[in-house]
Amino acid sequence: MTPAEIRTAVRTLQTQGHSLREISRLLRLSRNTVRRILREPDGIIAEAAPCDEATLVRVKAAFEQARGNVVRVRELLADDGLEVSYSSLTRWVREAGLRSPPRRIGEYEFVPGQEMQHDTSPHRVTFANTGKLVTIQCAGLVLAYSRRLFIQYYPRFTRFEAKAFLLEAAHFMAGVCPVCVIDNTSVLLAAGSGTDAVIAPEMAAFARTLGFRFRAHRVGNPERKGRIERSFAYVETNFLAGRAFEDFDDLNRQALAWCREVANRKPKAALGMSPDAAYVIEQPHLTPLPGALPPVYELLERIVDLHGYVSVDTNRYSVPERFVGKSVAVYKHPTEIRVRRKDTTIAVHRRLIAERDVKSTLPGHHTIPVRQGRGTAAEEALLGGHHPSLDRYAAALKRHSHGYGRRPLRRLIEMKRTYPAGPFIAAIEQALHYGLFDLGRLEDLILKQVAGDFFALNTGKDDDA
């Protein structure tokens, strides 16, 4: 209730002929409060009606869904058809005991462009495409002065994801501060902690190319990077609360839109303005990004398997079947997989994120249909049609083999790919003539043919030329 002295002052000023606007300005009250005081016959403002039981049930459900963020509670109630003022809603929350009183915390002061802060936090999210509740990592970076925030989500957070995130964050901020305060995570540190922390050389080098350096705070002092620590609570209670996500791509799209349209546009009492408005002041003090930015990728060496795939992080990506059995270079980028052979790109896939044991097959890579099951159709198709002698030998080899004959046929395929066609066919015809189906001896015949074709063998006679 309004104190009695204030109510008396309002009525006294009205008696003296002051307007409602002047009373509001002199006593620093809202005009609605002045009107309520003047409407009461006895000068006492009636206490607001309490929240009824049915409405309180809806408020509690929305409060739980919004994870304690009253702004988000009001939005959820409005979506459900219940319009209520923010002041009334906060009073209902206090009266119901849904929120504990805040405790005092410390504060650090920063000048524009002095520092940025980075951290990660585990969040629990349910994706619509799987229906499973999973724990994922939210990576965040904030400018300490303007409090401009950038977040993205990852199924795990290694140094590869750290580089990808920091590069995106630098683009989002259009520059960097010279210092980035972090905790003592092993993702970024090689040893030590606090002032004795040793930054991992690859991460220190990556930071230098962007124009900043890492600084770890002392153990047990998370308030040193309180700008980003408090932002994670805001993310959980405002961004994640009451929103649905199809997959990681949808989650990160919504996170980026939320940063631009909600988090950085909302005025902050400590700033007296929004982070976007404060960023206008801070941006000229940021270190501009270099003209050439370092690419983020991992280089992997792979052998294309007999099914025409290369494996990366348990998932498999197709390549054209003519490269089966050959060595290729696989470039793992944040959003795509590039497969190269002798400086030529032979396949580009969208990277499968947060999935396991999944195949990505591009059109045109595998033109020969593969029959599912335990037969040898694929192997026979790869051997057939090249030479009549090879066709007869493959059929005979299958008949002389145990079971389906898949293993000897695959070994024959490897020999065909490894050795020149002339010596290979000559050895096949010789093996057919003698009924030889021991592939070890067949390979000896091929090597003899290769030696005869490519090397001058000593016949035992000396040339006296």
Backbone hydrogen bonds, N-H to C=O, Kabsch-Sander energy under -0.5 kcal/mol:
donor,donor_aa,acceptor,acceptor_aa,energy
7,R,3,P,-2.0
8,T,4,A,-2.5
9,A,5,E,-2.2
10,V,6,I,-2.3
11,R,7,R,-2.0
12,T,8,T,-2.3
13,L,9,A,-2.4
14,Q,10,V,-1.9
15,T,11,R,-2.1
16,Q,12,T,-1.8
17,G,14,Q,-1.5
18,H,13,L,-2.3
23,I,19,S,-2.5
24,S,20,L,-2.4
25,R,21,R,-2.1
26,L,22,E,-2.9
27,L,23,I,-2.4
28,R,24,S,-0.7
29,L,24,S,-1.6
34,V,30,S,-2.0
35,R,31,R,-2.5
36,R,32,N,-2.4
37,I,33,T,-2.2
38,L,34,V,-2.3
39,R,35,R,-1.8
40,E,36,R,-1.2
43,G,40,E,-0.9
56,L,52,D,-2.4
57,V,53,E,-1.8
58,R,54,A,-1.5
59,V,55,T,-2.5
60,K,56,L,-2.6
61,A,57,V,-2.1
62,A,58,R,-2.3
63,F,59,V,-2.7
64,E,60,K,-2.1
65,Q,61,A,-2.1
66,A,62,A,-2.6
67,R,64,E,-0.9
68,G,63,F,-2.4
69,N,66,A,-1.3
70,V,68,G,-0.8
73,V,69,N,-2.1
74,R,70,V,-2.5
75,E,71,V,-1.7
76,L,72,R,-2.5
77,L,73,V,-2.6
78,A,74,R,-2.2
79,D,75,E,-2.2
80,D,76,L,-1.3
81,G,78,A,-1.5
82,L,77,L,-3.1
83,E,81,G,-0.7
84,V,82,L,-0.5
89,L,85,S,-2.3
90,T,86,Y,-2.6
91,R,87,S,-1.8
92,W,88,S,-2.4
93,V,89,L,-2.3
94,R,90,T,-2.2
95,E,91,R,-2.8
96,A,92,W,-2.1
97,G,93,V,-0.5
97,G,94,R,-1.1
98,L,93,V,-2.0
99,R,93,V,-0.5
114,Q,111,V,-1.8
116,M,179,V,-2.2
117,Q,142,V,-2.5
118,H,181,V,-2.4
119,D,140,G,-1.8
121,S,138,C,-1.9
123,H,136,I,-2.8
125,V,123,H,-0.5
125,V,134,V,-2.6
127,F,125,V,-0.5
127,F,132,K,-1.2
128,A,245,F,-2.9
129,N,246,E,-1.6
130,T,127,F,-0.7
131,G,127,F,-3.3
134,V,125,V,-2.9
134,V,132,K,-0.7
136,I,123,H,-2.8
136,I,134,V,-0.6
137,Q,154,Y,-2.9
138,C,121,S,-2.9
138,C,136,I,-0.5
139,A,137,Q,-0.6
139,A,152,Q,-3.0
140,G,119,D,-2.7
141,L,150,F,-2.2
142,V,117,Q,-2.2
143,L,148,R,-1.8
144,A,115,E,-2.2
144,A,142,V,-0.5
147,R,143,L,-2.4
150,F,141,L,-1.8
152,Q,139,A,-1.9
154,Y,137,Q,-2.3
162,A,158,T,-2.4
163,K,159,R,-2.2
164,A,160,F,-2.0
165,F,161,E,-2.8
166,L,162,A,-2.6
167,L,163,K,-2.1
168,E,164,A,-1.9
169,A,165,F,-2.9
170,A,166,L,-2.3
171,H,167,L,-1.9
172,F,168,E,-2.4
173,M,169,A,-2.5
174,A,170,A,-1.0
175,G,170,A,-1.6
176,V,287,T,-1.9
180,C,213,R,-2.4
181,V,116,M,-2.6
182,I,215,R,-2.3
188,L,185,T,-0.8
189,L,185,T,-1.7
190,A,198,V,-3.7
191,A,198,V,-1.3
194,G,217,H,-0.7
196,D,193,S,-1.9
197,A,194,G,-1.5
198,V,191,A,-3.4
199,I,197,A,-0.6
200,A,188,L,-2.5
203,M,200,A,-0.6
204,A,200,A,-2.7
205,A,201,P,-2.6
206,F,202,E,-1.8
207,A,203,M,-2.4
208,R,204,A,-2.1
209,T,205,A,-1.7
210,L,206,F,-1.0
210,L,207,A,-0.6
211,G,207,A,-1.2
212,F,207,A,-2.1
213,R,178,P,-1.6
215,R,180,C,-2.3
217,H,182,I,-2.0
221,N,218,R,-1.3
224,R,221,N,-1.8
225,K,222,P,-1.7
226,G,223,E,-2.0
228,I,225,K,-0.7
229,E,225,K,-1.9
230,R,226,G,-2.6
231,S,227,R,-0.8
232,F,228,I,-1.4
233,A,229,E,-0.9
234,Y,230,R,-1.5
235,V,231,S,-2.4
236,E,232,F,-2.4
237,T,233,A,-2.1
238,N,234,Y,-1.8
239,F,234,Y,-0.7
239,F,235,V,-0.9
240,L,235,V,-2.3
242,G,65,Q,-0.6
243,R,240,L,-1.5
245,F,126,T,-0.6
251,L,247,D,-2.5
252,N,248,F,-2.7
253,R,249,D,-2.0
254,Q,250,D,-2.5
255,A,251,L,-2.2
256,L,252,N,-2.2
257,A,253,R,-2.2
258,W,254,Q,-2.5
259,C,255,A,-2.1
260,R,256,L,-2.0
261,E,257,A,-2.9
262,V,258,W,-2.3
263,A,258,W,-2.0
264,N,259,C,-1.7
265,R,262,V,-1.0
266,K,262,V,-1.5
268,K,273,M,-2.7
271,L,268,K,-0.5
272,G,268,K,-2.7
273,M,268,K,-0.9
276,D,264,N,-2.4
278,A,274,S,-2.3
279,Y,275,P,-2.3
280,V,276,D,-1.1
281,I,277,A,-0.7
281,I,278,A,-0.5
282,E,278,A,-1.9
283,Q,279,Y,-3.2
285,H,282,E,-2.0
286,L,283,Q,-1.6
287,T,176,V,-3.5
293,L,291,G,-0.6
297,Y,295,P,-0.6
298,E,332,K,-1.7
300,L,298,E,-0.6
300,L,330,V,-2.9
302,R,328,V,-2.4
304,V,326,K,-2.4
305,D,309,Y,-2.4
308,G,305,D,-2.1
310,V,317,Y,-2.4
312,V,315,N,-3.1
315,N,312,V,-1.8
316,R,358,V,-2.5
317,Y,310,V,-2.8
318,S,360,S,-2.5
319,V,308,G,-2.0
321,E,365,H,-1.9
323,F,320,P,-2.1
324,V,321,E,-1.7
325,G,304,V,-2.3
326,K,323,F,-2.2
328,V,302,R,-3.1
329,A,340,R,-2.9
330,V,300,L,-3.5
330,V,328,V,-0.5
331,Y,329,A,-0.5
331,Y,338,R,-3.5
332,K,298,E,-3.0
332,K,330,V,-0.7
333,H,331,Y,-0.8
333,H,336,E,-2.7
337,I,349,H,-2.7
338,R,331,Y,-2.5
339,V,347,A,-2.9
340,R,329,A,-3.1
341,R,344,T,-2.8
344,T,341,R,-0.8
346,I,339,V,-2.7
346,I,344,T,-0.5
347,A,339,V,-1.4
349,H,337,I,-2.9
351,R,335,T,-2.0
353,I,351,R,-0.7
360,S,316,R,-2.5
361,T,359,K,-0.5
362,L,360,S,-0.5
365,H,362,L,-1.6
367,T,365,H,-0.7
371,R,369,P,-0.6
380,E,376,T,-2.7
381,A,377,A,-2.2
382,L,378,A,-1.8
383,L,379,E,-1.4
384,G,380,E,-2.2
386,H,383,L,-0.8
391,D,387,H,-2.1
392,R,388,P,-2.3
393,Y,389,S,-2.4
394,A,390,L,-2.6
395,A,391,D,-1.9
396,A,392,R,-2.3
397,L,393,Y,-2.9
398,K,394,A,-2.0
399,R,395,A,-1.7
400,H,396,A,-1.9
401,S,398,K,-0.8
405,G,402,H,-1.2
409,L,405,G,-1.6
410,R,406,R,-2.3
411,R,407,R,-2.1
412,L,408,P,-2.1
413,I,409,L,-2.0
414,E,410,R,-2.1
415,M,411,R,-2.1
416,K,412,L,-2.2
417,R,413,I,-2.1
418,T,414,E,-1.8
419,Y,415,M,-2.5
424,F,420,P,-1.8
425,I,421,A,-2.6
426,A,422,G,-2.3
427,A,423,P,-2.2
428,I,424,F,-2.0
429,E,425,I,-2.5
430,Q,426,A,-1.9
431,A,427,A,-2.5
432,L,428,I,-2.4
433,H,429,E,-2.0
434,Y,430,Q,-1.6
435,G,431,A,-0.9
435,G,432,L,-0.5
436,L,431,A,-2.8
437,F,435,G,-0.6
439,L,437,F,-0.8
442,L,438,D,-2.2
443,E,439,L,-2.1
444,D,440,G,-1.4
445,L,441,R,-2.1
446,I,442,L,-2.2
447,L,443,E,-2.4
448,K,444,D,-2.1
449,Q,445,L,-2.2
450,V,446,I,-2.7
451,A,447,L,-2.6
452,G,448,K,-2.3
453,D,449,Q,-1.9
454,F,450,V,-2.4
455,F,451,A,-2.0
457,L,455,F,-1.0
459,T,457,L,-0.6
464,D,462,D,-0.5
